[in-house]
């Protein structure tokens, strides 16, 4: 907690889009390693790839609206020793180009990094066509793929830099809207390591495991519950694959009831990943906060988060519900 | 590219014939796989592995090698056979095709057989990878690069939209050291390409995307070699060689028949040769050059 944003519970907590961290991280990675190259499918501004492409125009490939080819071009670049970062909206990459990612990147064990921007219903007014709520499921199911869901812009920058340094395919999930800055430069980050972001003042009755911008909602929910005399801790999973089994099992063992929170389909997402670990090692009651087998629609981001049951009140309800199942 | 001497042409003919025999032997042993495409491309593969490619079979990871990307991975028996005869691995290993634990997977897997440039099977992705490789090479070496990036594609896979995404990008980037070779055999699994999804006018399609296009007889070593030489000399755009081939070439009862696309001897139509005899007849035809050589095989 010491290393988190001290203004986290303030009304005017600083807000930044998670995707900004990708742009900053990519630029820094590019300065540190000249093998880093970037590709984008006509979305350089909104994926923040432009930060890199302006600095290194010769190390940037403008694909046009060709996500399938982008995945395979990146594989070719990697075959020649480059470290390609490709970006589009998550709906199109890894959505449209899933097979190319599977075969030409993961099956080849290519050192390619994929950034999926504008994930989740919080894309807002663009509507359901553009709201990827399946991307975690379809990436984590591919052998060799590492899947990271940063909780804020600062963590996204660290994740991008860490992805550049590890060998192998990585998917980084990004979101469009400005969301609260939860962490600080000093918050530790490592791929595959989950961290406790909130510990209640008395022994926790429920553990909340969250990813992405909803980590903020989870912390606020736990904070409010504390005032009601209900105690929940919050874990930022960070990496969905490889999942931090040790930390997840320990949390379940210690507390005995969990809630998972994700801006994604409950089927195949973070809740599923957590459940897959626990049913084998530490069977534990879990409530799943996420999208329940429906498509998104147009609306304001917060309106949609509330409508699809991922708001603070929903997390609180899930905590109360799972306590009854202990 | 120097003009081919008569002796070299003779050598290439011999190699192509050996490759075809190996293809048939592999497929008989594997009991599944593709026959028509590999036989049709045997001459092109012989020319590349024994004349065109700058490569070193004893040092497959040599960084300055030309890259040959096989996009239509299902014709890999001809790739494996050409590589084995060129010295990449023992010819005997060809008999492990499609078997459990074999490096010669049913469709190429780069991890199992690192000397292939990429894994392929799902169609339409090879050209994009060749473009990515050529872009990386240009970033490092500029236009003075000495490497060529060859991408072999089937005509059927031109149905895939991704091919045209890659075609646009290569044209836009003027990647002169990309040379595509289309196996224009006019067949795909369900029938003739022009019935399934017409490709013509194919030459004009690629030209309109900014490519230099050559059409050539895919069984004529001199013509093929000349076309590649021309393509290598084109400096302002990528080149596509449309190689007209005969599917099943070299085995008379398979030639020109789409039924032989995805099956092996012993599984084919029986109007000319009975199933049980298809393997032996195919090998005999190749060993005797369709009966022109009366040898000890008869």
Interface residues (C-beta under 8 A of the other chain):
Chain A: X37 X58 X59 X61 X63 X64 X66 X68 X69 X70 X71 X72 X73 X74 X75 X76 X77 X78 X79 X80 X81 X82 X84 X99 X100 X103 X104 X107 X108 X109
Chain B: X109 X110 X111 X117 X118 X119 X120 X121 X122 X124 X125 X126 X128 X129 X130 X131 X132 X133 X134 X135 X136 X137 X139 X140 X161 X162 X165 X166 X168 X169
